[in-house]
Amino acid sequence: MKADGATARILVVEDHGDTRQVLSTLLDRWGFGVSTAESVKSGLAFVDAKQFDVIVTDIALLDGTGYALVSEAKRKQSRFQVITLLPMSRSEKCAGSTTI
């Protein structure tokens, strides 16, 4: 919730369907207004249609990058925060874990 009592509007841009659904469900349960997109193109279509307070985006999307999405979105809307999701391969996850 924003300081003025309005619901914060969040755009989630994630090409992995399960991850997008989990994020959307959690954010909705926490009381945020959530829109979801699976690509740079569909994310920018939402930016053209609505104002957002936060954009949560995967960095590696099928049709471009989260950086490109945010860059273009900033040209259209200047007042939003960004949260980036970094992809991690299974081998990177294993390499970062510790076996006891």
Secondary structure, DSSP 8 states (H G I E B T S, - for coil): --TTS---EEEEE-SSHHHHHHHHHHHHHTT-EEEEESSHHHHHHHHHH---SEEEEESEETTEEHHHHHHHHHHH----EEEEE----HHHHHHT----
